[in-house]
């Protein structure tokens, strides 16, 4: 597999990567596993709970 660059941290990663919404909504930009777990997922959870109020 070819190396790609994470849109959030700038580090290279292998694989498909992850959708960065709601942090970024660039169509073809992806993030690495670590940024997904530490930034994207917490942002989605916060957004969910803020919309539920």
C-alpha positions as CSV (number, residue, x, y, z in Angstrom):
1,X,0.0,0.0,0.0
2,X,1.1,3.5,-0.6
3,X,1.8,6.0,2.2
4,X,-0.5,8.9,2.6
5,X,-0.3,12.0,4.8
6,X,-2.7,12.7,7.6
7,X,-4.5,16.0,7.1
8,X,-4.6,16.7,10.9
9,X,-1.1,15.9,12.1
10,X,0.9,15.7,8.9
11,X,2.4,12.3,9.6
12,X,2.4,9.5,7.1
13,X,0.1,6.5,7.4
14,X,-0.8,3.4,5.5
15,X,-4.3,2.1,4.7
16,X,-7.5,3.8,3.8
17,X,-7.5,6.4,6.6
18,X,-10.6,8.0,8.2
19,X,-13.1,10.6,7.4
20,X,-12.2,13.8,9.3
21,X,-15.7,15.3,9.6
22,X,-16.7,17.3,11.6
23,X,-13.2,18.7,12.0
24,X,-12.6,19.0,8.2
25,X,-14.9,18.4,5.3
26,X,-12.4,18.0,2.5
27,X,-13.7,15.3,0.2
28,X,-10.5,13.4,-0.4
29,X,-8.5,14.2,2.7
30,X,-8.2,11.5,5.4
31,X,-6.6,11.2,8.8
32,X,-4.5,8.5,10.5
33,X,-5.8,6.1,13.1
34,X,-4.4,8.0,16.0
35,X,-5.9,11.4,15.0
36,X,-9.2,9.6,14.4
37,X,-9.2,8.2,17.9
38,X,-7.9,11.2,19.7
39,X,-9.5,14.1,17.7
40,X,-12.2,13.1,15.3
41,X,-14.2,10.6,17.5
42,X,-14.2,12.9,20.5
43,X,-15.4,15.8,18.3
44,X,-18.2,13.7,17.0
45,X,-19.3,12.6,20.5
46,X,-19.3,16.2,21.7
47,X,-21.3,17.3,18.6
48,X,-23.8,14.5,19.3
49,X,-24.3,15.5,22.9
50,X,-24.5,19.2,22.1
51,X,-27.2,18.5,19.5
52,X,-29.2,16.3,22.0
53,X,-29.7,19.1,24.5
